[in-house]
Structures are given as structure tokens and as C-alpha cells.
Amino acid sequence: MTFLGPLLALSLMVAPPPALDAEAPHIPSAGLLTAGALQTTELTTPRFRIVHTSRAKGAAEVLARDIEAMRDDIAGLLGRDWPGVTEIRLGYGREEYEALALPGGHPPSWAVALAYPGKNIVLVEAHSLVNGEGPLTLRHELVHVALGQFGSVWPHWFQEGLAQELTGERKWRMEHVATLTRAVTQDRVFDFDDLAEHFPAYPDDVEIAYAQSVAFVEFLRDRNGSMAFQRLIDRVAGGDGFEKAFGVAFYVPLSMEQDAFKRDLPRRYPWWPLLLSGGTLVWGGTSALVVLAYFRRRRAVKDLRAEQLRVETLHEAAKSLLGLPAANEDVVLEDDPFEGTPMPWVVNIVRFHDAPTLPSPAQGAKKTSA
């Protein structure tokens, strides 16, 4: 669960709709079927109906301003718009959010948005829209709704992979790379047949399933281009099953592309990014800095000692030339400004105490004549 913080906060925000049961639905003021009774009002745009509670009014007004452009963007990526008016339900806080769900079950506790693709409905917790990930999450949900309006035969891995690819939510994320690298090195890559209906239950496996799904969609786009996906949507919307539509759209069976993807995984996700995951990079970098500092310290000490030896040698040479006692003959220097200085290279003037005064040349000549 190394990367569950950023991963579950975004990729797992899309949950499959809960199975409906015989629980009697509530009908709030707007006439919606919901899991709880709430007073709601609505805003409309050409292709959206935004149903909101009074506390979510501000978020609804902002969303009404931006939602049509968001749909145009997704339709451009898919190559077509989806039919019908999409309903977005906004509740402020967890209680309102869960009450606005379709009858028959509660949204997962970790999800702040939920798509009902076959119903053309998206449920959103209004407060989530004000953080950085909120609009991205809503785009993800709208991709699910779009696919649900084009057909009902999409494998789960394709829905999640395409939604992540079109929103760009995983691109350049180190968590994505590290998750797939671990899966490859530990031989934990799933067979896509096991991801067709739903994803695994364990969080670590869910991480791999999400990462594997978007990596395969990216692999398909790199090899076949965006037009292949548009052909695939055309065939599914026309009534073909997914595998048949895939073979026509990509000119190759789905199983062959899946095998090619698995063979290519070790090249795309080698082992070295694991060094950058978690705290490994921090500890590795810290250790390297400690080792570097140790050797630099050793070199500095060595240079210091060499400089001390050089200065001492110059001192002794100067004393020898002037006929002064050597340093080992108990010479005491008084008032030495450099006494106790640990770095003797600052001493470049030799001072001598009680040294004999040499006569000038004139004085020397006078004394001789006498």
C-alpha cells in the first residue's frame, strides 16, 4: 500500500455502481429517485441537468458555467459526443452525497464521485470540486458515462484505462512507474481476462490493475493511433461485441496485442525506477552525501597538514639563514599574534624576538677603520 495516498485519492474515485435491490426509493422535491430524502433544485445547460442541494448551490453555479466546455473537450478526444442530457447530482458533505445516490446501496467510503454509465448520471460530492483533483475526477466520470452511452460491452480494464489516458491523471507520475515496475519484477501482471468484469479486492492488486490498464491503453495508442479507438467506438455503438470490434478497429486480435504488451513491459518498466520509489531515494541520497562528506573531510585534513608542514619548513629555513635558534631549541616567542591559531597558512610574515641588530654598511666601514 505504498502509494495508496495519491492513488486511491484519484484513480479509485471511480467506483462501479452498487447493485440495486428491492429497497424502496425516496423521491425528493425534484422528482429524482435517490437513496435518501432531500430537497433539491436544478440548473440546466444545453446538455446537462445539475441537481443540487441548497448547500451545494455555489458549486452547482460554477459547474454550470464550465461543464459544457469540459464535455466538448472529452467529445473531441473521443471523436464524437455522447447522446442525451447528462444528469449531475451535487450534494455537500458525505451525508448529502450518499443520499443522492441511486437507491440500492451506498457509494464506497473512499469515493467522492460515482458514475452510473447506463443511466447517464454522475454523482459528485460538491466540496471535492474545489480541490485540485476535483475537476479531473469529474472528467474521469464523464468518460465512463460517455462509454456507457456508446455501448455496454466495455471490459472494466478498458473503461478505467481509457478514462485515465484521456484525463492524463497518471501521466508522468512516479507512482505509476514504480507500481508497474514492481508488478513486472515480482511477476504480478494480471491476465486481462481477470480484469474484464471488475478489479481485485486487495488494495495492492487494485494499484496494479489501474496502472496496468492505463499502460495498455497508452501502448495501443502509441502503436495504432487515436483513429483506432474511434473505429472501436463506432463498431461497439453499432452493436458489435468488444473483441470483434477490437479486431476490426485495430486490424489484429485483442489477444495478440495483449501478448505484445506483456512482452514489452520489461523494456518499458525496468527495475531501476524502484530506487526512486518511497523513501529509498532520500535514504540513498543521504548516504551518498555522508560518504562524500567523509572523503572531502579527509582530503581537507590532508591538505591542511601539508600546508602546516610547508609553513613550518619556511620558518625553519628563514631562521637558519638569519642564524636564529631552531624551533626545537626552546625558543619562546612573546606576544605572537598567531599563537594558538589552528590554521598556520595565514602566517606569511616571520617575526623574531630579541634578534641581533645588523649594522648598516656605513657603520660597519667606520668600525673597521678604527
C-alpha positions in Angstrom: 0.0 0.0 0.0 3.0 2.3 -0.6 1.2 4.6 -3.0 -2.4 4.4 -1.8 -2.4 8.1 -0.7 -2.3 9.7 -4.1 -3.6 6.7 -6.0 -6.8 6.0 -4.1 -7.5 9.7 -3.8 -7.8 9.9 -7.6 -7.8 6.6 -9.6 -10.1 4.8 -7.1 -12.6 7.7 -7.0 -14.4 5.9 -9.8 -16.5 3.1 -8.4 -18.8 0.7 -10.1 -22.5 1.5 -9.4 -23.9 -0.5 -6.5 -26.2 -3.3 -7.3 -29.8 -2.3 -7.0 -32.1 -4.1 -4.6 -35.7 -4.0 -3.6 -35.3 -1.1 -1.2 -38.0 1.5 -1.7 -36.6 4.6 -3.3 -37.1 8.1 -1.9 -38.5 10.8 -4.2 -37.2 14.3 -3.3 -38.8 17.6 -4.5 -37.2 17.4 -7.9 -38.8 14.0 -8.6 -35.4 12.1 -8.6 -35.0 8.5 -7.4 -32.5 8.7 -4.6 -31.3 6.7 -1.6 -32.4 9.5 0.8 -34.9 12.2 1.1 -33.5 15.7 0.3 -34.9 19.0 -1.0 -33.2 19.7 -4.3 -33.3 22.2 -7.1 -31.7 22.1 -10.5 -29.8 24.2 -13.1 -29.8 23.3 -16.8 -27.4 23.8 -19.7 -27.9 22.5 -23.2 -26.5 19.0 -22.4 -26.6 18.8 -18.6 -29.1 18.8 -15.8 -27.4 19.8 -12.5 -29.4 18.7 -9.5 -28.1 20.1 -6.2 -29.0 20.7 -2.6 -29.1 24.2 -1.1 -25.7 23.8 0.4 -24.2 22.8 -2.9 -25.7 25.8 -4.8 -22.4 27.6 -5.2 -20.6 24.6 -6.6 -23.6 24.0 -9.0 -23.4 27.5 -10.4 -19.7 27.3 -11.0 -20.1 23.8 -12.6 -22.9 25.1 -14.9 -20.5 27.7 -16.2 -17.7 25.2 -17.0 -19.4 21.9 -17.7 -20.2 22.4 -21.4 -16.6 23.1 -22.3 -15.5 20.1 -20.4 -17.9 17.9 -22.4 -16.6 19.4 -25.7 -13.1 18.6 -24.7 -13.9 14.9 -23.9 -16.0 14.6 -27.1 -13.0 15.9 -29.1 -10.8 13.3 -27.5 -13.3 10.5 -28.2 -14.0 11.8 -31.7 -17.7 12.2 -31.0 -20.2 13.5 -28.4 -22.4 11.1 -26.5 -26.2 11.2 -26.8 -28.7 12.6 -24.3 -28.7 15.0 -21.4 -26.3 14.0 -18.6 -27.5 14.4 -15.0 -25.0 15.5 -12.4 -26.1 15.3 -8.8 -24.3 17.5 -6.3 -24.5 17.0 -2.5 -22.4 18.9 0.0 -20.8 16.6 2.6 -20.9 12.9 2.9 -24.5 12.6 4.2 -26.0 14.6 1.2 -23.7 12.8 -1.2 -24.8 9.4 -0.2 -28.5 10.4 0.0 -28.4 11.5 -3.7 -27.1 8.1 -4.8 -29.4 5.8 -6.7 -31.4 3.5 -4.5 -29.9 0.1 -3.5 -26.6 0.7 -1.9 -24.1 3.3 -0.5 -21.2 4.7 -2.5 -17.8 3.3 -1.4 -16.4 5.2 1.5 -13.3 6.3 -0.4 -15.2 7.6 -3.5 -16.1 11.3 -3.9 -17.7 10.8 -7.3 -19.6 7.9 -8.8 -20.7 7.3 -12.4 -23.8 5.4 -13.5 -22.9 5.0 -17.2 -26.1 3.2 -18.3 -28.2 5.9 -16.6 -26.2 8.9 -17.9 -25.8 10.1 -14.3 -22.8 11.3 -12.3 -22.9 11.7 -8.5 -20.4 14.2 -7.0 -19.6 15.4 -3.5 -19.7 19.2 -4.1 -16.8 20.1 -1.8 -14.4 17.9 -3.7 -14.7 20.2 -6.7 -12.8 23.0 -5.0 -9.6 21.0 -4.6 -7.0 20.4 -7.3 -8.2 16.8 -8.1 -11.9 17.5 -8.3 -12.3 18.7 -11.9 -10.0 15.8 -13.0 -12.2 13.3 -11.2 -15.3 14.7 -12.8 -13.8 14.4 -16.2 -12.9 10.8 -15.4 -16.6 10.1 -14.5 -17.8 11.8 -17.7 -15.7 9.4 -19.8 -17.4 6.5 -18.1 -20.8 8.0 -18.8 -19.8 8.6 -22.5 -18.7 4.9 -22.9 -21.9 3.8 -21.2 -24.0 5.7 -23.8 -22.0 4.2 -26.7 -22.5 0.6 -25.5 -22.5 -1.8 -22.6 -19.8 -4.3 -23.6 -16.7 -2.5 -22.4 -14.3 -4.5 -20.3 -13.6 -2.9 -17.0 -9.9 -2.6 -17.7 -10.7 -0.7 -20.9 -13.1 1.7 -19.2 -10.6 2.6 -16.5 -7.6 2.6 -18.8 -9.2 4.9 -21.4 -10.6 7.3 -18.7 -7.2 7.7 -17.1 -5.5 8.1 -20.5 -7.9 10.8 -21.7 -7.7 12.7 -18.4 -4.0 12.4 -18.2 -4.2 11.8 -14.4 -1.4 9.3 -14.3 0.9 10.7 -16.9 4.5 11.3 -15.6 3.6 10.1 -12.1 6.4 8.2 -10.4 3.8 6.1 -8.5 2.5 4.8 -11.8 6.0 3.8 -13.0 7.0 2.3 -9.7 3.8 0.3 -9.4 4.3 -1.3 -12.8 8.0 -1.9 -12.2 7.1 -3.8 -9.0 4.5 -5.8 -10.9 6.9 -6.8 -13.6 9.9 -7.6 -11.3 7.6 -9.6 -9.0 5.7 -11.3 -11.9 2.3 -9.9 -10.7 1.0 -8.6 -14.0 -2.7 -9.7 -14.4 -4.2 -11.5 -17.2 -6.7 -9.1 -18.8 -9.5 -11.7 -18.7 -9.3 -11.4 -14.9 -9.9 -7.6 -15.2 -12.8 -7.7 -17.6 -15.6 -7.7 -15.1 -14.1 -6.0 -12.1 -10.8 -5.2 -10.4 -9.3 -7.2 -7.5 -10.3 -6.6 -3.9 -6.9 -6.1 -2.3 -5.5 -2.5 -2.4 -2.1 -3.5 -3.7 -3.7 -5.5 -6.5 -6.0 -2.6 -7.3 -3.0 -0.4 -7.8 -1.5 -2.8 -10.3 -4.8 -3.2 -12.1 -5.3 0.5 -12.6 -1.7 1.1 -13.6 -1.7 -1.9 -16.0 -5.0 -0.8 -17.6 -3.8 2.7 -18.5 -0.4 1.4 -19.6 -2.1 -1.0 -22.1 -4.4 1.8 -23.5 -1.3 4.0 -23.9 0.5 1.1 -25.6 -2.4 0.7 -28.0 -2.5 4.4 -28.8 1.3 4.5 -29.4 1.1 1.6 -31.8 -2.2 2.3 -33.6 -3.1 6.0 -33.1 -6.3 7.7 -31.9 -8.3 6.7 -35.0 -8.3 3.1 -34.0 -10.2 4.0 -30.8 -12.7 6.0 -32.7 -13.3 3.0 -35.1 -13.7 0.8 -32.0 -16.3 3.1 -30.5 -18.1 3.1 -33.9 -18.2 -0.7 -34.0 -19.4 -1.1 -30.4 -22.1 1.6 -30.9 -23.2 -0.4 -34.0 -23.8 -3.5 -31.9 -20.5 -5.5 -32.2 -19.1 -7.3 -29.2 -15.8 -5.8 -27.8 -13.4 -8.4 -29.1 -14.9 -8.4 -32.6 -15.0 -4.6 -32.7 -11.4 -4.5 -31.5 -10.2 -6.9 -34.2 -11.9 -4.7 -36.9 -10.7 -1.4 -35.5 -7.1 -2.4 -34.7 -6.6 -4.9 -37.5 -5.3 -7.5 -35.1 -6.9 -9.8 -32.4 -7.0 -8.4 -28.9 -5.1 -11.4 -27.6 -2.1 -10.7 -29.8 -1.9 -7.1 -28.7 -2.2 -8.2 -25.0 0.7 -10.6 -25.5 2.8 -8.0 -27.3 2.1 -5.6 -24.4 3.3 -8.1 -21.8 6.4 -8.9 -23.7 7.2 -5.2 -23.9 6.6 -4.4 -20.2 10.2 -5.3 -19.0 11.6 -2.8 -21.6 9.2 -0.1 -20.7 9.4 -0.6 -16.9 13.0 -1.7 -15.9 14.0 -2.3 -12.3 15.9 1.0 -11.7 12.9 3.2 -11.0 12.3 1.2 -7.9 15.3 3.1 -6.5 13.2 6.3 -6.8 10.1 4.9 -5.0 9.1 5.6 -1.4 11.9 6.8 0.8 14.7 4.8 -1.0 15.8 7.9 -2.9 16.0 10.0 0.2 18.0 7.5 2.2 20.2 6.6 -0.7 20.9 10.3 -1.4 21.6 10.9 2.3 24.0 8.0 2.5 25.9 9.2 -0.6 26.2 12.7 0.8 27.6 11.3 4.1 30.2 9.3 2.2 31.1 12.2 0.0 31.4 14.5 3.1 33.7 11.9 4.8 36.2 11.8 1.8 36.1 15.6 1.4 36.9 15.9 5.1 39.8 13.5 4.8 41.2 15.4 1.8 40.8 18.8 3.7 42.7 17.4 6.7 45.5 16.1 4.4 45.8 19.4 2.6 45.8 21.2 6.0 48.7 19.1 7.3 50.6 19.6 4.1 50.2 23.4 4.4 51.3 23.3 8.0 54.4 21.4 7.0 55.2 23.9 4.3 54.9 26.9 6.6 57.0 25.2 9.3 59.7 24.4 6.8 59.7 28.1 5.6 60.0 29.2 9.2 62.9 26.9 9.9 64.7 27.9 6.6 64.3 31.6 7.5 65.7 31.1 11.0 68.6 29.1 9.7 69.5 31.9 7.2 69.4 34.5 9.9 71.4 32.4 12.4 68.5 32.1 14.8 67.9 29.1 17.1 65.7 26.3 15.6 62.2 25.8 16.8 63.3 22.8 18.9 65.8 24.8 21.0 63.3 26.2 23.5 62.8 29.5 21.7 59.9 31.3 23.3 58.0 33.8 21.2 56.3 36.5 23.2 53.2 38.4 22.0 52.9 36.3 18.9 49.6 37.3 17.3 49.2 33.9 15.8 49.7 31.9 18.9 47.2 29.1 19.1 46.0 29.7 15.6 44.9 26.2 14.2 45.4 27.2 10.6 49.0 28.4 10.2 48.7 29.2 6.5 47.6 32.7 7.5 51.1 33.3 8.8 53.2 34.7 5.9 55.4 37.1 7.9 58.1 35.6 10.2 58.6 37.6 13.4 61.6 37.1 15.6 62.0 38.3 19.2 65.4 39.6 20.6 67.1 39.1 17.2 70.5 40.9 16.9 70.5 44.2 15.0 72.7 44.1 12.0 74.9 47.1 11.4 74.4 49.3 8.3 77.2 49.2 5.7 78.4 52.7 6.8 78.6 51.7 10.4 80.5 48.6 9.5 83.1 50.5 7.5 83.6 53.1 10.3 84.3 50.4 12.8 86.9 48.7 10.6 88.8 51.9 10.1 89.1 52.4 13.8 
